[in-house]
Amino acid sequence: MIGADPQTGTGGAPGGGAAAFAGLWIGAALVGLFVAAALLSFVWTPYDVTRIDVAAKLQGPSAAHWFGTDHFGRDLFSMIMVGARTSLAVALVAVGIGMGVGVPLGLTAAALRGGWLDELIMRANDLVFAFPALLIAVMITAVFGPSAFNAILAIGIFNIPVFARLTRGAALGYWQLDFIRAAQVCGKGRARISVEHVLPNLFNILIVQGTIQFSLGILAEAGLSYVGLGAQPPLPSWGRMLAESQTMFSFAPHLALFPGLSILLAVLGLNLLGDGLRDRLDPRRGLAP
């Protein structure tokens, strides 16, 4: 899906249009649900997520607390709402960093293919790509301490080589096509050709990769928070909620069930959305609006 040939497009199974369309709307509905919950949490939650009520601790799901309460008596549904805000914000900004830096680097490398700058950019990307987001986060945390901002920085840095390599690989195919040669004959420079002719043809694969990295960003944020390197208390985080629930799973399984389901559904929704958008935006698949 991601390594599609820019000249031929990605092939799809016959009759897959209806399934792709259904997946698009299911993914959009799931993502929209979490986005709505995150936005609503800025102005309203059923309970204050910082309020501790020891008398109500470890209650199961009920009419008063839809998802139950945690070991401090905090409402789990309210924490899931605020946790959605944390996860989506971290992943979105991290993907923005990756695209904002990686795409221009990839376009530059493709335009100057074979030159020393192309080689420098790609070797630097290989160096960054060798360090997983968790290790980058550990190094950043050792200097600046754990926080949501440092999680964003770590995930964003990891995303840069992903988008740079994808952009360069896809752009190289277009530099061999006739319409690019025609633009060169018209006197357009490499930078202008990259922006006006190459980049617009990369939108579909960048959208797909962006949604995939968004979903991976949610997983990365949850993982970093799980080990204490992400968002810090009192700000709720799905990953930290899982970490806090692991010793209480035998008698309070709802503490792990609802954060885990939230991560699962958010990642599933983003992947379905990305797949559906790829099919709708690629005119070669005959599904473009």
BALONU-596368 format. One record per residue (C-alpha): residue number from 0; residue in three letters; x, y, z. Coordinates in steps of 0.001 Angstrom, whole numbers. Example, Ala and Ser with C-alpha at 12.3 -4.5 7.8 and 13.67 -1.06 7.14 Angstrom:
<0; ALA; <12300; -4500; 7800>> <1; SER; <13670; -1060; 7140>> 
This chain:
<0; MET; <0; 0; 0>> <1; ILE; <2694; 2496; 992>> <2; GLY; <5321; 1408; -1518>> <3; ALA; <3044; 2001; -4509>> <4; ASP; <4546; 2692; -7899>> <5; PRO; <3744; 6373; -8627>> <6; GLN; <3482; 5597; -12340>> <7; THR; <1036; 2708; -12076>> <8; GLY; <-789; 3347; -8796>> <9; THR; <-1803; 691; -6359>> <10; GLY; <-3858; -2183; -7591>> <11; GLY; <-7078; -3108; -5882>> <12; ALA; <-9151; -6222; -5846>> <13; PRO; <-12173; -6221; -8151>> <14; GLY; <-15289; -5112; -6388>> <15; GLY; <-13272; -3599; -3548>> <16; GLY; <-14804; -146; -4040>> <17; ALA; <-17826; -770; -1818>> <18; ALA; <-15668; -2222; 954>> <19; ALA; <-13253; 704; 718>> <20; PHE; <-16148; 3170; 841>> <21; ALA; <-17607; 1439; 3898>> <22; GLY; <-14188; 1394; 5554>> <23; LEU; <-13795; 5106; 4884>> <24; TRP; <-17017; 5971; 6675>> <25; ILE; <-16444; 3556; 9546>> <26; GLY; <-12974; 5010; 10038>> <27; ALA; <-14284; 8572; 9773>> <28; ALA; <-16992; 7790; 12351>> <29; LEU; <-14493; 6316; 14826>> <30; VAL; <-12015; 9150; 14396>> <31; GLY; <-14802; 11724; 14558>> <32; LEU; <-16045; 10189; 17816>> <33; PHE; <-12661; 10561; 19497>> <34; VAL; <-12087; 14046; 18063>> <35; ALA; <-15516; 15115; 19346>> <36; ALA; <-14763; 13661; 22786>> <37; ALA; <-11393; 15443; 22855>> <38; LEU; <-12887; 18792; 21858>> <39; LEU; <-15800; 18425; 24266>> <40; SER; <-13379; 17726; 27120>> <41; PHE; <-12101; 21309; 26868>> <42; VAL; <-15458; 22640; 28040>> <43; TRP; <-17205; 19712; 29759>> <44; THR; <-16595; 16321; 31336>> <45; PRO; <-19051; 14414; 33564>> <46; TYR; <-16645; 14784; 36496>> <47; ASP; <-13510; 16728; 37298>> <48; VAL; <-10604; 14422; 36373>> <49; THR; <-8494; 15847; 39207>> <50; ARG; <-11153; 15200; 41842>> <51; ILE; <-10281; 12350; 44231>> <52; ASP; <-13161; 10525; 45911>> <53; VAL; <-11748; 7631; 47906>> <54; ALA; <-15224; 6525; 48980>> <55; ALA; <-16110; 5839; 45317>> <56; LYS; <-12896; 4064; 44325>> <57; LEU; <-12850; 987; 42067>> <58; GLN; <-16550; 1066; 41272>> <59; GLY; <-17670; -813; 38193>> <60; PRO; <-19619; 729; 35303>> <61; SER; <-22917; 2208; 36465>> <62; ALA; <-25422; 4938; 35643>> <63; ALA; <-23413; 7382; 37764>> <64; HIS; <-20027; 6362; 36329>> <65; TRP; <-20448; 4905; 32826>> <66; PHE; <-16957; 3367; 32720>> <67; GLY; <-16539; 3007; 36492>> <68; THR; <-13940; 4682; 38704>> <69; ASP; <-10232; 4162; 39310>> <70; HIS; <-8310; 3526; 42536>> <71; PHE; <-8593; 7209; 43467>> <72; GLY; <-12314; 7362; 42782>> <73; ARG; <-11885; 9413; 39599>> <74; ASP; <-14459; 8963; 36850>> <75; LEU; <-12961; 6760; 34123>> <76; PHE; <-15172; 8107; 31323>> <77; SER; <-14030; 11662; 32027>> <78; MET; <-10400; 10513; 32048>> <79; ILE; <-10894; 8729; 28707>> <80; MET; <-12231; 11981; 27218>> <81; VAL; <-9274; 14039; 28419>> <82; GLY; <-6906; 11207; 27504>> <83; ALA; <-8233; 11383; 23933>> <84; ARG; <-7256; 15044; 23864>> <85; THR; <-3747; 14201; 25035>> <86; SER; <-3205; 11311; 22623>> <87; LEU; <-4625; 13062; 19561>> <88; ALA; <-2750; 16295; 20242>> <89; VAL; <599; 14541; 20717>> <90; ALA; <144; 12378; 17602>> <91; LEU; <-1126; 15255; 15431>> <92; VAL; <1717; 17628; 16271>> <93; ALA; <4286; 14832; 15914>> <94; VAL; <2959; 13968; 12440>> <95; GLY; <3004; 17671; 11572>> <96; ILE; <6674; 17847; 12547>> <97; GLY; <7456; 14743; 10510>> <98; MET; <5668; 15995; 7412>> <99; GLY; <6791; 19599; 7764>> <100; VAL; <10464; 18618; 7850>> <101; GLY; <10542; 15236; 6100>> <102; VAL; <8581; 16110; 2944>> <103; PRO; <10775; 19104; 1968>> <104; LEU; <13891; 17018; 2666>> <105; GLY; <12578; 14192; 488>> <106; LEU; <11650; 16564; -2349>> <107; THR; <15090; 18185; -2182>> <108; ALA; <16852; 14813; -2214>> <109; ALA; <14809; 13662; -5223>> <110; ALA; <15398; 16892; -7127>> <111; LEU; <19165; 16632; -6510>> <112; ARG; <19289; 12843; -6930>> <113; GLY; <22776; 11417; -7022>> <114; GLY; <24419; 14579; -5679>> <115; TRP; <26258; 15092; -2434>> <116; LEU; <23270; 16843; -812>> <117; ASP; <20997; 13912; -1667>> <118; GLU; <23527; 11554; -102>> <119; LEU; <23887; 13752; 2995>> <120; ILE; <20124; 13994; 3533>> <121; MET; <19547; 10271; 3163>> <122; ARG; <22471; 9243; 5387>> <123; ALA; <21267; 11669; 8065>> <124; ASN; <17802; 10125; 7769>> <125; ASP; <19300; 6651; 8120>> <126; LEU; <21055; 7786; 11291>> <127; VAL; <17850; 9138; 12850>> <128; PHE; <15859; 6123; 11637>> <129; ALA; <18254; 3828; 13512>> <130; PHE; <16962; 5184; 16839>> <131; PRO; <13385; 4171; 17791>> <132; ALA; <11058; 6793; 19243>> <133; LEU; <11372; 5271; 22724>> <134; LEU; <15159; 5613; 22721>> <135; ILE; <14929; 9181; 21431>> <136; ALA; <12439; 9927; 24210>> <137; VAL; <14787; 8449; 26813>> <138; MET; <17641; 10653; 25585>> <139; ILE; <15452; 13774; 25555>> <140; THR; <14001; 12945; 28967>> <141; ALA; <17494; 12506; 30427>> <142; VAL; <18178; 16137; 29549>> <143; PHE; <14817; 17894; 29908>> <144; GLY; <12692; 15517; 31989>> <145; PRO; <9497; 13625; 31072>> <146; SER; <6584; 15605; 29600>> <147; ALA; <4019; 15561; 26790>> <148; PHE; <6132; 18091; 24877>> <149; ASN; <9168; 15818; 24964>> <150; ALA; <7002; 12915; 23778>> <151; ILE; <5874; 15074; 20836>> <152; LEU; <9490; 15946; 20072>> <153; ALA; <10635; 12321; 20195>> <154; ILE; <7814; 10993; 18001>> <155; GLY; <8155; 13942; 15613>> <156; ILE; <11893; 13371; 15148>> <157; PHE; <11241; 9696; 14455>> <158; ASN; <8630; 10638; 11818>> <159; ILE; <11009; 12846; 9820>> <160; PRO; <12985; 10051; 8079>> <161; VAL; <9749; 8123; 7426>> <162; PHE; <8297; 10973; 5371>> <163; ALA; <11644; 11909; 3825>> <164; ARG; <12287; 8387; 2509>> <165; LEU; <8710; 7961; 1290>> <166; THR; <8700; 11348; -460>> <167; ARG; <12062; 10824; -2126>> <168; GLY; <11180; 7331; -3343>> <169; ALA; <7854; 8420; -4818>> <170; ALA; <9200; 11685; -6265>> <171; LEU; <12049; 9928; -8110>> <172; GLY; <9488; 8116; -10255>> <173; TYR; <7897; 11373; -11361>> <174; TRP; <11211; 12981; -12298>> <175; GLN; <11464; 10463; -15152>> <176; LEU; <8084; 11350; -16702>> <177; ASP; <7446; 13493; -19775>> <178; PHE; <5487; 16265; -18070>> <179; ILE; <8479; 16953; -15807>> <180; ARG; <10783; 17148; -18826>> <181; ALA; <8298; 19533; -20457>> <182; ALA; <8428; 21765; -17376>> <183; GLN; <12242; 21740; -17543>> <184; VAL; <12131; 22725; -21218>> <185; CYS; <9887; 25651; -20232>> <186; GLY; <12719; 26900; -18017>> <187; LYS; <11318; 25978; -14596>> <188; GLY; <13890; 25267; -11884>> <189; ARG; <14027; 22112; -9787>> <190; ALA; <12536; 23763; -6724>> <191; ARG; <9555; 25116; -8661>> <192; ILE; <8979; 21803; -10417>> <193; SER; <9080; 19990; -7074>> <194; VAL; <6450; 22272; -5567>> <195; GLU; <4176; 22781; -8585>> <196; HIS; <4323; 19394; -10330>> <197; VAL; <5797; 16688; -8094>> <198; LEU; <4292; 17490; -4686>> <199; PRO; <627; 17586; -5834>> <200; ASN; <1026; 14057; -7223>> <201; LEU; <2254; 12824; -3835>> <202; PHE; <-757; 13986; -1836>> <203; ASN; <-2529; 10628; -1886>> <204; ILE; <400; 8605; -511>> <205; LEU; <1267; 11352; 1985>> <206; ILE; <-2310; 11316; 3286>> <207; VAL; <-2226; 7547; 3680>> <208; GLN; <1173; 7635; 5388>> <209; GLY; <60; 10556; 7530>> <210; THR; <-2915; 8639; 8900>> <211; ILE; <-740; 5583; 9518>> <212; GLN; <1863; 7662; 11356>> <213; PHE; <-984; 9326; 13254>> <214; SER; <-2150; 5926; 14483>> <215; LEU; <1437; 4916; 15290>> <216; GLY; <1828; 8230; 17105>> <217; ILE; <-1108; 7332; 19358>> <218; LEU; <519; 3971; 20087>> <219; ALA; <3889; 5641; 20701>> <220; GLU; <2364; 8211; 23052>> <221; ALA; <595; 5443; 24956>> <222; GLY; <3838; 3473; 25172>> <223; LEU; <5851; 6453; 26371>> <224; SER; <3216; 7336; 28964>> <225; TYR; <3086; 3683; 30039>> <226; VAL; <6770; 3807; 31007>> <227; GLY; <6448; 7281; 32525>> <228; LEU; <8064; 9315; 29732>> <229; GLY; <4943; 10920; 28276>> <230; ALA; <2208; 13145; 29716>> <231; GLN; <2607; 13610; 33452>> <232; PRO; <-38; 13648; 36229>> <233; PRO; <-2552; 15117; 36747>> <234; LEU; <-3070; 15128; 32931>> <235; PRO; <-4761; 11805; 32042>> <236; SER; <-3180; 9569; 29408>> <237; TRP; <-4451; 6272; 28038>> <238; GLY; <-1004; 4697; 28356>> <239; ARG; <-547; 5716; 31974>> <240; MET; <-4077; 4527; 32775>> <241; LEU; <-3045; 1094; 31475>> <242; ALA; <131; 1181; 33547>> <243; GLU; <-1779; 2058; 36706>> <244; SER; <-4322; -714; 36098>> <245; GLN; <-1907; -3629; 35630>> <246; THR; <-1745; -4556; 39313>> <247; MET; <-5543; -4370; 39692>> <248; PHE; <-6673; -6257; 36599>> <249; SER; <-7835; -9344; 38525>> <250; PHE; <-10447; -7448; 40589>> <251; ALA; <-11005; -4278; 38490>> <252; PRO; <-10637; -5262; 34811>> <253; HIS; <-12543; -2168; 33642>> <254; LEU; <-9488; -50; 34513>> <255; ALA; <-7563; -1666; 31644>> <256; LEU; <-10509; -2511; 29375>> <257; PHE; <-11663; 991; 28503>> <258; PRO; <-8258; 2658; 27900>> <259; GLY; <-7187; -389; 25877>> <260; LEU; <-10359; -289; 23777>> <261; SER; <-9888; 3439; 23232>> <262; ILE; <-6388; 2907; 21846>> <263; LEU; <-7573; -13; 19708>> <264; LEU; <-10553; 1828; 18215>> <265; ALA; <-8619; 5052; 17598>> <266; VAL; <-5848; 3198; 15753>> <267; LEU; <-8367; 1086; 13815>> <268; GLY; <-10347; 4167; 12825>> <269; LEU; <-7286; 6014; 11565>> <270; ASN; <-6126; 3044; 9498>> <271; LEU; <-9558; 2562; 7950>> <272; LEU; <-9779; 6283; 7256>> <273; GLY; <-6371; 6348; 5588>> <274; ASP; <-7188; 3330; 3448>> <275; GLY; <-10506; 4814; 2387>> <276; LEU; <-9013; 8211; 1585>> <277; ARG; <-6324; 6558; -537>> <278; ASP; <-8994; 4838; -2606>> <279; ARG; <-11138; 7958; -2947>> <280; LEU; <-8302; 10326; -3822>> <281; ASP; <-6481; 8151; -6357>> <282; PRO; <-8192; 8754; -9730>> <283; ARG; <-6487; 5688; -11230>> <284; ARG; <-8713; 3487; -9045>> <285; GLY; <-11851; 4962; -10574>> <286; LEU; <-13180; 6003; -7184>> <287; ALA; <-12373; 9676; -7165>> <288; PRO; <-15382; 11898; -6444>> 
